[in-house]
């Protein structure tokens, strides 16, 4: 063989192999257990859905899919390892309003970038917030609470699970739309928050119905309004915000599943395809409904669009000092 033909044959061989190389990188997945990092405690709604999705993916991949709970700092604890994990599909992350939209508005420096460091796979679910007060609370209904807030700015209080939590920006969005000033009272964990609400130490909070089902059924909490355009199908007796005398604000916390940005495209295609199949399963839909969530399979672009919409919604809260940067 002449020396002139060797480079040509080598080039042709590389060209022939190139189309096969990309699929092979996806075909070898998963080589071991897969981990889904969840910025919530065990047993809360997002964790329940994540575990249901993990079960479906484990069956599809014939490998364990483990949920790794890392709550704290509105998702910063969980996402602090995003840049350090191998982009090989074996570590995925549950992202939400706080991690991708709110944290970048509140923190001058984060251990991750909400755009450059992520590869969205799909939205997972959305929920609907309901405004709650204690059964012995001092405001009979939402209209009375809003009127009290108008008469005494900064005296009506609302409880959340921390600065930058979805309920924090949601309730400040309500206050902004109603041209009110409310007093934010953050809590580190849900038990203490609920105890304070039941005791009347704080006036209102925002959670999905299923998060407070026990207290609601026991008559210790009263719903004031559903923060949505329509009433809840399973609780048609709870009025919407507009029906209760409030502004037309909708509060729909959401979650998505993402991979590290450098994950190869063929592998992202595989992850997206298998995730969508899991989200369309009856088991995941049923578990999500029990947790008070609506499953929302989507394209990766839909995740980016959701983040952009939240950024536009919450940026004025920071600019006006309603939600202070940290």
C-alpha positions in Angstrom: 0.0 0.0 0.0 1.4 3.4 -1.0 2.1 6.0 1.7 -0.3 8.4 -0.2 -3.3 6.1 0.3 -2.8 5.5 4.0 -3.9 9.0 5.2 -6.9 8.8 2.8 -7.9 5.3 4.2 -7.4 6.5 7.7 -9.6 9.5 7.1 -12.3 7.4 5.5 -12.1 4.9 8.4 -12.6 7.8 10.9 -15.5 9.2 8.9 -17.2 5.8 8.8 -16.7 5.3 12.6 -17.9 8.8 13.5 -21.7 8.2 13.2 -21.3 5.1 15.4 -19.3 6.8 18.2 -22.0 9.1 19.4 -24.8 6.4 19.8 -22.3 4.1 21.5 -21.8 6.6 24.3 -25.5 6.5 25.0 -25.8 2.8 24.5 -23.4 2.0 27.4 -25.7 3.9 29.8 -26.3 3.2 32.6 -23.2 1.4 33.7 -24.0 1.6 37.4 -26.6 3.1 39.8 -28.1 6.5 38.9 -28.6 9.2 41.5 -31.3 11.9 41.5 -30.3 14.8 43.8 -33.4 16.3 45.3 -33.3 19.6 47.3 -36.1 18.5 49.6 -36.5 16.4 52.7 -37.7 12.8 52.5 -41.5 12.4 52.3 -42.5 15.8 51.1 -44.4 16.1 47.7 -41.4 16.6 45.4 -39.5 13.7 47.0 -42.6 11.5 46.5 -42.7 12.3 42.8 -39.0 11.9 42.4 -39.0 8.4 44.0 -41.9 7.4 41.7 -40.0 8.5 38.7 -36.9 6.8 40.0 -38.8 3.5 40.3 -39.9 3.7 36.6 -36.4 4.6 35.4 -34.9 1.8 37.4 -37.1 -0.7 35.7 -36.3 0.7 32.2 -32.6 0.8 32.9 -32.2 -2.4 34.9 -30.1 -0.4 37.4 -30.9 1.1 40.8 -32.0 4.8 40.6 -31.5 6.3 44.0 -33.0 9.6 45.4 -30.4 11.6 47.3 -32.1 14.1 49.5 -30.1 17.3 50.1 -32.4 20.0 51.5 -31.2 23.4 52.5 -30.6 27.0 51.3 -33.4 26.9 48.7 -31.6 24.2 46.7 -28.0 25.6 46.9 -26.9 22.7 49.0 -28.1 20.2 46.5 -26.8 22.1 43.4 -23.4 22.9 44.9 -22.1 19.7 43.3 -23.6 20.3 39.8 -20.2 21.4 38.4 -18.2 18.6 39.9 -20.2 15.5 38.9 -19.3 13.6 35.8 -21.6 14.6 32.9 -22.3 10.9 32.1 -26.0 10.7 33.0 -25.4 8.9 36.3 -26.2 12.1 38.4 -29.4 14.1 37.7 -30.9 16.9 39.6 -34.5 18.0 40.5 -34.7 21.7 39.9 -37.4 24.1 40.7 -38.4 27.8 40.9 -36.0 28.5 43.7 -32.9 26.8 42.2 -33.2 28.1 38.6 -35.2 31.4 38.9 -35.1 32.9 42.4 -31.6 32.1 43.6 -29.9 33.9 40.8 -31.9 37.0 41.7 -31.0 36.9 45.3 -27.3 35.8 45.4 -24.4 37.6 43.8 -22.5 34.4 43.7 -23.7 30.8 43.4 -21.8 27.5 43.1 -23.7 26.9 39.8 -25.0 28.9 36.9 -28.7 28.4 36.2 -28.3 28.4 32.4 -24.7 27.5 31.5 -24.3 24.6 33.9 -27.6 22.7 33.1 -29.1 20.6 30.4 -32.9 20.6 30.9 -34.6 17.2 30.3 -38.3 17.9 31.1 -40.6 19.6 33.5 -41.9 17.1 36.0 -44.9 18.6 37.7 -46.7 21.7 38.8 -48.7 22.4 42.0 -51.3 25.0 43.0 -50.9 27.0 46.2 -53.8 27.6 48.5 -53.7 30.4 51.1 -54.2 29.1 54.6 -54.9 30.6 58.0 -55.3 29.0 61.4 -58.9 27.9 62.4 -58.6 30.4 65.2 -57.0 33.1 63.1 -58.0 36.7 63.4 -59.1 37.1 59.8 -62.5 35.5 58.8 -61.7 35.5 55.1 -59.3 36.8 52.5 -61.1 40.1 52.0 -60.8 40.8 55.8 -57.1 39.9 55.7 -56.4 42.2 52.8 -58.3 45.0 54.4 -56.3 44.6 57.6 -53.1 44.8 55.6 -54.3 48.0 54.0 -55.1 49.6 57.3 -51.8 48.6 59.0 -49.0 48.0 56.5 -46.4 45.5 57.7 -48.7 44.1 60.5 -50.3 41.2 58.7 -47.8 38.3 58.6 -47.1 35.4 56.3 -45.1 32.3 57.0 -42.7 30.5 54.5 -40.0 27.9 54.5 -37.3 30.4 54.0 -36.0 33.4 52.1 -36.4 32.7 48.4 -38.7 29.7 48.9 -41.5 29.4 46.3 -44.1 30.5 48.8 -42.0 33.6 49.7 -42.0 35.0 46.1 -45.5 33.8 45.5 -46.9 35.7 48.5 -44.9 38.8 47.7 -46.3 38.6 44.2 -49.7 38.7 45.8 -48.8 41.6 48.0 -47.3 43.5 45.1 -50.4 43.0 42.9 -52.7 44.1 45.8 -50.3 47.1 46.6 -49.8 45.9 50.2 -46.9 45.5 52.5 -46.9 42.2 54.5 -44.5 40.9 57.2 -42.4 37.9 56.1 -41.8 35.3 58.9 -39.5 32.6 57.6 -39.2 29.1 59.2 -36.6 26.4 58.9 -39.0 23.5 58.8 -42.7 22.8 58.1 -43.6 21.5 61.6 -42.7 24.7 63.3 -44.4 26.8 60.6 -47.7 24.8 60.9 -47.6 25.0 64.7 -47.3 28.8 64.5 -50.1 29.1 62.0 -52.5 26.9 64.0 -51.7 28.9 67.1 -52.4 32.2 65.3 -48.9 33.5 65.7 -48.7 34.1 61.9 -51.7 35.1 59.8 -51.3 33.2 56.5 -49.2 30.9 54.4 -49.3 29.2 51.0 -49.1 25.4 50.5 -50.7 22.8 48.3 -53.8 21.1 49.8 -52.1 17.8 50.2 -49.2 19.2 52.3 -51.7 20.2 55.0 -54.4 17.6 54.6 -54.2 16.3 58.2 -54.5 19.7 59.8 -57.2 20.7 57.3 -59.3 17.6 58.0 -58.8 18.1 61.8 -60.3 21.5 61.5 -57.1 23.3 62.6 -56.6 25.2 59.3 -59.0 27.2 57.1 -58.4 27.7 53.4 -58.8 31.3 52.2 -58.4 31.0 48.5 -56.9 29.0 45.7 -54.2 30.9 43.8 -55.3 29.8 40.4 -57.7 30.8 37.6 -60.1 27.9 38.5 -61.2 26.2 41.6 -59.6 22.9 42.5 -61.5 19.9 41.2 -61.3 18.0 44.5 -62.0 21.0 46.6 -64.6 23.0 44.8 -65.7 24.8 48.0 -62.5 26.8 48.1 -62.9 30.1 46.1 -60.2 31.4 43.8 -58.2 34.5 44.8 -60.4 36.7 42.5 -63.6 35.2 43.9 -62.4 35.8 47.4 -61.6 39.5 46.7 -57.9 39.3 45.8 -55.9 40.2 42.7 -55.6 37.8 39.7 -52.4 36.2 40.8 -51.6 32.5 40.1 -49.2 30.5 42.2 -48.0 27.3 40.6 -44.7 26.0 42.0 -43.0 23.5 39.6 -40.1 21.2 39.2 -38.0 19.8 36.4 -35.3 17.2 35.9 -31.9 18.4 34.6 -28.5 17.0 33.8 -25.1 18.6 33.8 -24.6 20.8 30.8 -21.7 18.8 29.3 -23.7 15.6 29.0 -23.3 14.3 25.5 -26.2 15.0 23.1 -27.0 11.3 22.4 -27.2 10.6 26.1 -29.4 13.6 26.7 -31.7 12.2 24.0 -31.8 8.8 25.8 -32.5 10.5 29.2 -35.3 12.6 27.8 -36.9 9.8 26.0 -36.9 7.5 29.0 -38.0 10.3 31.4 -41.0 11.1 29.2 -42.0 7.5 29.2 -41.8 7.4 33.0 -43.8 10.6 33.3 -46.6 9.2 31.1 -46.9 6.0 33.3 -50.1 5.6 35.3 -48.0 4.9 38.4 -46.2 8.2 38.4 -49.5 10.1 37.6 -51.3 8.4 40.5 -48.5 9.1 43.0 -48.2 12.7 41.9 -52.0 13.2 42.2 -51.8 11.9 45.7 -49.1 14.4 46.5 -51.3 17.2 45.0 -49.3 17.6 41.8 -50.1 17.6 38.1 -47.5 15.8 35.9 -46.3 18.0 33.1 -44.0 16.2 30.6 -42.3 18.7 28.3 -39.5 19.6 26.0 -36.2 20.9 27.3 -37.1 24.3 25.8 -40.3 24.4 27.9 -38.1 24.3 31.0 -36.0 27.2 29.8 -39.2 29.1 29.0 -40.6 28.5 32.5 -37.4 29.8 34.0 -37.5 32.9 31.8 -41.2 33.6 32.8 -40.4 33.2 36.5 -37.4 35.6 36.1 -39.6 38.2 34.6 -42.3 37.7 37.3 -39.9 37.8 40.3 -37.3 40.3 39.2 -39.5 43.3 40.1 -39.9 41.9 43.6 -36.1 42.2 44.1 -35.9 45.6 42.3 -38.6 47.0 44.6 -37.1 45.6 47.8 -39.9 43.2 48.5 -37.5 40.3 48.4 -34.1 41.3 49.5 -30.9 40.0 47.9 -28.6 37.9 50.2 
